[in-house]
Amino acid sequence: MKASQLRELSAEELQEKLRGLKEELFNLRFQLAINQLENPMRISAVKKDIARVQTVLTELENSTEA
């Protein structure tokens, strides 16, 4: 997911997206622990998506404070 796509979402949608990504990361780590993970690179991709969502959320918070 690109940051430009994330900037089009509302704060509530971003929070929901973040919740879903964190859940997916948990599931991927669980699969990794029990050796059922097919694509280990997905973990790093999900981490980067989480960071993007958190960055956009921070930008929204800072823009409303100014």
Secondary structure, DSSP 4 states (H G I P E B T S, - for coil): --HHHHHTS-HHHHHHHHHHHHHHHHHHHHHHHTT--S-THHHHHHHHHHHHHHHHHHHHHHHHH-
